[in-house]
């Protein structure tokens, strides 16, 4: 994942989270507003019923308008316009609140004209654990003459208790946001470590190029020197140095190619090519390796020209990679078949071997970078797990289709559709 993709991911994620927060905040506010209004309606109805019951008992008329007033967010006053018996009031308040499922602590007070203050008050708890008279003085309401007041000290917590679903969703949202930012932190940290690793590998492989070139020139001098050629033992060692140096150079080149892919620096030099011509040179060099192992190379190539448009260097590299894999993962004597055919106006290249094959559970991952089939402590075949990753990326860059078919101990078939 490059920097631009991470930047887009962070921006998109932040916008989505801001949108979700805005929507959730709106619905939370709407739910709170609805619950507040519902609470007020319930209290209003209950207090009207209390006033009516008191009027029936004491035989007086209650006002038809402005009977119940909301003096503050949690304080309500009721215009009785008559003297009030405290015990009857408390009884009717508890009864009406319970009937309306308004199971919430409240305190009430009765206004006394002679002292011009709320003279009687009591705190009524739902579970009766708290019940203290004159627990607090409720504020006066100057617009009424005879009235009583009811206050709900825990109104906000009561409303919140009715919003459990909204609170749960809000908590889930905040947990999701925390998880998102934590994930972004992990991704950015891993990206930084990955960049450091890639820079180190690039620098290291570039530093290897100079000594590899020097060793290669020196090995050529040794091999071509008459004294070395006459000495069979020295000539053998000189050729081993040359061979291993070439192998090391190939591995370094492969790492550099992968680094170019990872940095999106892959630049293809597309040109018209004949697939048969490219195959001929690649097969010629690999046939030597196969013969050294006393194996067989079978070919069935279309005789006509097979024109394609491709990057010659990368095409040659992936063909060498595929044939090198077919040789490495064959049994003692490699049997490799290379076919070309035309199917539905597409050129098909098939490279098949009768080697150890790939178990089905590993086939989906075989084109992943650094992936190698687990073999325990046995490492008969050397490599970095970069070959098929490189092949897949080059095919994708050319818009070619590559397919792998394999059976364990039966062999592997690689098909490229140009």
C-alpha positions as CSV (number, residue, x, y, z in Angstrom):
1,X,0.0,0.0,0.0
2,X,1.6,3.2,-1.1
3,X,1.5,6.7,0.5
4,X,-1.3,8.0,-1.7
5,X,-3.5,4.9,-1.0
6,X,-2.9,5.3,2.8
7,X,-3.7,9.1,2.5
8,X,-6.9,8.4,0.6
9,X,-7.9,5.7,3.2
10,X,-7.3,8.0,6.1
11,X,-9.3,10.9,4.5
12,X,-12.1,8.6,3.4
13,X,-12.2,7.0,6.8
14,X,-12.2,10.3,8.6
15,X,-15.1,11.6,6.4
16,X,-17.1,8.5,7.0
17,X,-16.5,8.7,10.8
18,X,-17.5,12.4,10.8
19,X,-20.6,11.6,8.9
20,X,-21.5,8.8,11.3
21,X,-20.8,11.0,14.3
22,X,-23.0,13.7,12.8
23,X,-25.9,11.3,12.2
24,X,-25.5,9.6,15.6
25,X,-25.4,13.0,17.3
26,X,-28.5,14.1,15.5
27,X,-30.4,10.9,16.4
28,X,-29.2,11.0,20.0
29,X,-30.5,14.6,20.3
30,X,-33.8,13.7,18.6
31,X,-34.2,10.7,20.9
32,X,-33.4,12.9,24.0
33,X,-35.8,15.6,22.8
34,X,-38.6,13.0,22.3
35,X,-38.0,11.4,25.7
36,X,-38.1,14.8,27.3
37,X,-41.4,15.7,25.7
38,X,-42.8,12.3,26.6
39,X,-41.7,12.8,30.2
40,X,-43.3,16.3,30.3
41,X,-46.6,14.9,28.9
42,X,-46.7,12.1,31.4
43,X,-46.0,14.4,34.3
44,X,-48.6,16.9,33.0
45,X,-51.3,14.2,32.7
46,X,-50.4,12.7,36.1
47,X,-50.5,16.1,37.9
48,X,-53.8,17.0,36.3
49,X,-55.2,13.7,37.6
50,X,-53.9,14.6,41.1
51,X,-55.5,18.0,41.0
52,X,-58.8,16.4,39.9
53,X,-58.7,13.9,42.7
54,X,-58.0,16.6,45.3
55,X,-60.9,18.7,43.9
56,X,-63.3,15.7,44.3
57,X,-62.2,15.1,47.9
58,X,-62.4,18.8,49.1
59,X,-65.3,19.8,46.8
60,X,-63.7,22.7,45.0
61,X,-63.3,23.7,41.3
62,X,-59.9,23.6,39.6
63,X,-58.9,26.1,36.9
64,X,-59.7,25.0,33.4
65,X,-56.6,26.7,32.0
66,X,-53.0,27.0,33.2
67,X,-53.5,24.2,35.7
68,X,-50.0,22.7,35.3
69,X,-47.0,24.9,34.6
70,X,-43.4,23.8,34.0
71,X,-41.3,26.3,36.1
72,X,-37.9,24.8,35.1
73,X,-36.5,21.7,33.4
74,X,-37.4,19.4,36.3
75,X,-39.8,21.5,38.4
76,X,-43.6,21.6,37.9
77,X,-46.3,23.7,39.8
78,X,-50.0,23.0,39.9
79,X,-52.6,25.8,40.4
80,X,-55.1,24.4,42.9
81,X,-56.5,27.7,44.2
82,X,-57.5,26.0,47.5
83,X,-55.9,24.7,50.6
84,X,-54.1,21.4,50.2
85,X,-53.9,18.4,52.6
86,X,-50.3,17.2,52.5
87,X,-51.1,13.5,53.1
88,X,-53.8,13.4,50.4
89,X,-51.4,15.1,48.0
90,X,-48.6,12.6,48.6
91,X,-50.9,9.7,48.3
92,X,-52.4,10.9,45.0
93,X,-48.9,11.8,43.6
94,X,-47.5,8.4,44.3
95,X,-50.6,6.6,42.9
96,X,-50.7,8.6,39.7
97,X,-47.0,8.4,39.0
98,X,-47.1,4.7,39.5
99,X,-50.1,4.3,37.2
100,X,-48.2,6.2,34.5
101,X,-45.1,4.0,35.0
102,X,-43.2,7.1,36.1
103,X,-41.1,5.3,38.6
104,X,-38.8,8.1,39.6
105,X,-37.9,9.8,42.8
106,X,-39.6,13.2,43.4
107,X,-40.0,15.8,46.1
108,X,-43.0,18.1,46.6
109,X,-43.9,21.2,48.5
110,X,-47.0,23.2,49.3
111,X,-47.2,27.0,49.2
112,X,-48.4,28.8,52.4
113,X,-49.8,32.2,51.8
114,X,-49.4,33.3,55.4
115,X,-45.6,32.7,55.4
116,X,-45.2,33.3,51.7
117,X,-43.1,30.2,51.2
118,X,-43.2,26.5,50.5
119,X,-43.8,25.2,54.0
120,X,-44.2,21.5,53.6
121,X,-42.0,19.2,51.6
122,X,-41.1,15.6,51.4
123,X,-38.7,13.4,49.3
124,X,-40.4,10.3,47.9
125,X,-38.1,7.6,46.8
126,X,-39.3,4.8,44.5
127,X,-37.7,2.1,46.7
128,X,-38.5,3.9,50.0
129,X,-34.9,3.9,51.1
130,X,-35.0,7.7,51.2
131,X,-37.9,9.6,52.6
132,X,-37.1,12.8,54.5
133,X,-39.5,15.6,55.2
134,X,-38.4,19.2,54.4
135,X,-35.5,17.8,52.5
136,X,-35.2,21.1,50.5
137,X,-37.2,24.3,49.9
138,X,-38.7,24.4,46.5
139,X,-38.8,27.7,44.7
140,X,-41.9,29.9,44.8
141,X,-44.0,30.5,41.7
142,X,-45.4,34.1,41.9
143,X,-48.2,33.7,39.3
144,X,-50.3,31.3,41.4
145,X,-52.0,31.9,44.8
146,X,-52.6,28.3,46.1
147,X,-50.5,25.7,44.5
148,X,-48.1,22.8,45.1
149,X,-44.8,22.1,43.4
150,X,-43.2,18.8,42.3
151,X,-39.5,18.4,41.5
152,X,-37.7,15.5,39.9
153,X,-34.1,15.7,41.0
154,X,-33.0,12.7,38.9
155,X,-35.0,13.6,35.8
156,X,-31.9,13.5,33.4
157,X,-30.8,10.1,34.7
158,X,-34.3,8.8,34.4
159,X,-34.5,10.0,30.7
160,X,-31.1,8.5,30.0
161,X,-32.3,5.1,31.4
162,X,-35.0,5.2,28.8
163,X,-32.4,5.6,26.0
164,X,-30.5,2.4,26.5
165,X,-30.5,1.5,22.8
166,X,-29.2,4.9,21.7
167,X,-26.5,4.9,24.4
168,X,-25.4,1.4,23.4
169,X,-25.1,2.4,19.7
170,X,-23.2,5.6,20.7
171,X,-20.8,3.5,22.8
172,X,-20.3,1.1,19.8
173,X,-19.7,4.1,17.6
174,X,-17.0,5.4,19.9
175,X,-15.4,2.0,20.2
176,X,-15.4,1.8,16.4
177,X,-13.7,5.2,16.1
178,X,-11.1,4.2,18.7
179,X,-10.5,1.0,16.7
180,X,-10.2,3.0,13.5
181,X,-7.6,5.4,14.8
182,X,-5.7,2.5,16.4
183,X,-5.8,0.6,13.1
184,X,-4.5,3.8,11.3
185,X,-1.7,4.0,13.8
186,X,-0.7,0.4,13.2
187,X,-1.0,0.8,9.4
188,X,1.2,3.9,9.4
189,X,3.7,2.4,11.7
190,X,3.9,-0.8,9.6
191,X,4.2,1.4,6.5
192,X,7.1,3.3,8.0
193,X,8.8,0.0,9.0
194,X,8.2,-1.4,5.6
195,X,9.7,1.6,3.9
196,X,12.7,1.4,6.2
197,X,13.1,-2.3,5.3
198,X,12.7,-1.6,1.5
199,X,15.3,1.2,1.7
200,X,17.7,-1.1,3.5
201,X,17.2,-3.9,1.0
202,X,17.6,-1.5,-2.0
203,X,20.8,0.0,-0.5
204,X,22.2,-3.4,0.4
205,X,21.5,-4.9,-3.1
206,X,23.0,-1.8,-4.9
207,X,26.1,-2.1,-2.7
208,X,26.4,-5.7,-3.8
209,X,26.5,-4.8,-7.5
210,X,30.0,-3.4,-7.4
211,X,31.8,-6.3,-5.7
212,X,29.7,-8.8,-7.8
213,X,30.9,-7.1,-11.0
214,X,34.5,-7.1,-9.7
215,X,34.3,-10.8,-8.8
216,X,32.9,-11.5,-12.3
217,X,35.7,-9.7,-14.1
218,X,38.3,-11.4,-11.9
219,X,36.7,-14.8,-12.4
220,X,36.9,-14.3,-16.2
221,X,40.6,-13.4,-15.9
222,X,41.2,-16.6,-13.9
223,X,39.3,-18.8,-16.2
224,X,41.0,-17.5,-19.4
225,X,44.5,-17.6,-17.9
226,X,46.6,-20.4,-19.6
227,X,48.1,-21.5,-16.3
228,X,44.6,-21.9,-14.7
229,X,43.3,-23.7,-17.8
230,X,46.1,-26.2,-17.6
231,X,45.4,-26.9,-13.9
232,X,42.2,-29.0,-13.7
233,X,41.7,-28.3,-10.0
234,X,42.1,-24.5,-10.3
235,X,40.0,-24.4,-13.4
236,X,37.2,-26.2,-11.6
237,X,37.3,-23.7,-8.7
238,X,37.5,-20.8,-11.0
239,X,34.3,-22.0,-12.8
240,X,32.6,-22.5,-9.5
241,X,33.4,-18.9,-8.5
242,X,32.0,-17.7,-11.9
243,X,28.9,-19.9,-11.6
244,X,28.1,-18.9,-8.0
245,X,28.8,-15.2,-8.7
246,X,26.3,-15.3,-11.6
247,X,23.8,-17.0,-9.3
248,X,24.3,-14.3,-6.7
249,X,23.9,-11.6,-9.4
250,X,20.7,-13.1,-10.5
251,X,19.3,-13.1,-7.0
252,X,20.3,-9.4,-6.5
253,X,18.7,-8.5,-9.8
254,X,15.5,-10.3,-8.7
255,X,15.4,-8.3,-5.4
256,X,16.0,-5.1,-7.3
257,X,13.2,-5.9,-9.8
258,X,10.8,-6.6,-6.9
259,X,11.8,-3.4,-5.2
260,X,10.9,-1.5,-8.4
261,X,7.5,-3.2,-8.4
262,X,6.9,-2.3,-4.8
263,X,7.8,1.3,-5.4
264,X,5.5,1.5,-8.5
265,X,8.6,2.4,-10.5
266,X,8.0,-0.3,-13.1
267,X,8.4,1.2,-16.5
268,X,7.6,-1.1,-19.4
269,X,9.3,-0.6,-22.8
270,X,6.6,-2.1,-25.0
271,X,7.6,-3.2,-28.4
272,X,6.5,-5.6,-31.1
273,X,8.0,-9.1,-30.5
274,X,7.8,-12.6,-31.8
275,X,7.1,-14.9,-28.9
276,X,8.7,-17.8,-30.8
277,X,12.0,-15.9,-31.1
278,X,12.1,-15.1,-27.4
279,X,11.2,-18.7,-26.5
280,X,13.9,-20.1,-28.7
281,X,16.7,-18.2,-26.9
282,X,15.2,-19.0,-23.4
283,X,14.7,-22.7,-24.2
284,X,18.2,-23.0,-25.6
285,X,19.9,-21.8,-22.3
286,X,17.5,-23.8,-20.1
287,X,18.0,-26.9,-22.2
288,X,21.6,-27.1,-21.0
289,X,20.5,-27.2,-17.4
290,X,17.9,-29.9,-18.1
291,X,20.5,-32.0,-20.0
292,X,22.9,-31.6,-17.1
293,X,20.3,-33.3,-14.9
294,X,19.7,-36.0,-17.6
295,X,16.1,-34.7,-18.1
296,X,14.0,-34.1,-21.2
297,X,12.6,-30.9,-22.7
298,X,9.6,-31.4,-25.0
299,X,8.3,-28.6,-27.1
300,X,5.2,-28.2,-29.3
301,X,5.5,-24.7,-30.7
302,X,3.3,-23.2,-33.5
303,X,5.5,-22.8,-36.5
304,X,4.0,-19.5,-37.6
305,X,5.1,-16.2,-36.1
306,X,3.4,-15.3,-32.8
307,X,3.4,-11.5,-32.7
308,X,2.9,-9.9,-29.3
309,X,3.6,-6.5,-27.7
310,X,5.7,-6.7,-24.6
311,X,8.7,-5.5,-22.7
312,X,11.5,-7.8,-24.0
313,X,13.6,-7.8,-20.8
314,X,10.7,-8.6,-18.5
315,X,9.2,-11.2,-20.8
316,X,12.6,-13.0,-21.0
317,X,12.9,-12.8,-17.2
318,X,9.5,-14.3,-16.5
319,X,10.1,-17.2,-19.0
320,X,13.5,-17.9,-17.4
321,X,11.8,-17.8,-13.9
322,X,9.1,-20.3,-15.0
323,X,11.5,-22.7,-16.6
324,X,13.9,-22.4,-13.6
325,X,11.1,-23.2,-11.2
326,X,10.1,-26.2,-13.4
327,X,13.6,-27.5,-13.2
328,X,14.2,-26.8,-9.5
329,X,10.9,-28.4,-8.4
330,X,11.2,-31.5,-10.7
331,X,12.3,-34.8,-9.4
332,X,15.7,-36.3,-10.2
333,X,15.3,-36.1,-14.0
334,X,13.2,-33.1,-15.1
335,X,10.5,-33.7,-17.7
336,X,9.4,-30.3,-19.0
337,X,6.9,-29.6,-21.8
338,X,6.5,-26.2,-23.4
339,X,3.6,-25.6,-25.8
340,X,2.2,-22.7,-27.7
341,X,-1.3,-22.6,-29.2
342,X,-3.9,-20.2,-30.4
343,X,-7.3,-20.3,-28.7
344,X,-10.2,-17.8,-29.3
345,X,-7.7,-15.5,-31.1
346,X,-5.5,-15.5,-28.0
347,X,-1.9,-16.8,-27.8
348,X,-1.5,-19.4,-25.1
349,X,1.9,-20.5,-23.6
350,X,2.0,-23.6,-21.5
351,X,4.9,-24.7,-19.3
352,X,4.3,-28.1,-17.6
353,X,6.5,-30.3,-15.5
354,X,6.1,-33.6,-13.8
355,X,7.6,-32.4,-10.5
356,X,6.6,-32.4,-6.9
357,X,3.5,-30.3,-7.6
358,X,1.8,-27.8,-5.2
359,X,-0.8,-28.9,-2.6
360,X,-4.2,-27.3,-3.2
361,X,-4.2,-25.4,0.1
362,X,-1.1,-23.4,-1.0
363,X,-2.1,-22.7,-4.6
364,X,-4.0,-19.5,-3.8
365,X,-0.9,-18.0,-2.1
366,X,1.8,-19.2,-4.5
367,X,1.9,-15.8,-6.2
368,X,2.3,-13.8,-3.0
369,X,5.6,-12.1,-2.2
370,X,8.0,-14.1,-0.1
371,X,5.6,-17.0,0.0
372,X,7.2,-20.5,0.0
373,X,5.5,-23.8,0.6
374,X,6.4,-24.9,4.1
375,X,8.8,-27.9,4.1
376,X,9.7,-28.1,7.7
377,X,13.4,-28.2,8.3
378,X,14.1,-29.4,4.7
379,X,15.4,-26.7,2.3
380,X,16.3,-28.6,-0.8
381,X,15.4,-25.7,-3.1
382,X,16.9,-22.3,-2.4
383,X,15.1,-19.0,-3.1
384,X,13.4,-16.0,-1.6
385,X,9.9,-16.7,-2.7
386,X,10.0,-13.8,-5.2
387,X,10.0,-15.5,-8.6
388,X,6.3,-16.2,-9.0
389,X,5.4,-12.9,-7.4
390,X,7.5,-11.1,-10.0
391,X,6.0,-13.2,-12.8
392,X,2.4,-12.4,-11.7
393,X,3.2,-8.7,-11.5
394,X,4.7,-8.6,-14.9
395,X,1.7,-10.4,-16.4
396,X,-0.7,-8.0,-14.7
397,X,1.3,-5.0,-16.0
398,X,0.9,-6.4,-19.5
399,X,-2.8,-7.4,-18.9
400,X,-1.9,-11.0,-19.5
401,X,-3.8,-13.8,-17.7
402,X,-1.7,-16.4,-15.8
403,X,-3.2,-19.6,-14.4
404,X,-1.7,-22.3,-12.3
405,X,-2.9,-25.9,-12.2
406,X,-1.2,-28.4,-10.0
407,X,-1.5,-31.8,-8.3
408,X,0.8,-32.9,-5.5
409,X,3.4,-35.4,-6.8
410,X,1.9,-35.1,-10.3
411,X,3.4,-31.8,-11.5
412,X,2.4,-28.3,-12.3
413,X,1.1,-26.5,-15.4
414,X,1.5,-22.7,-15.9
415,X,-0.6,-21.1,-18.6
416,X,-0.1,-17.5,-19.8
417,X,-2.8,-16.1,-22.1
418,X,-1.4,-13.2,-24.1
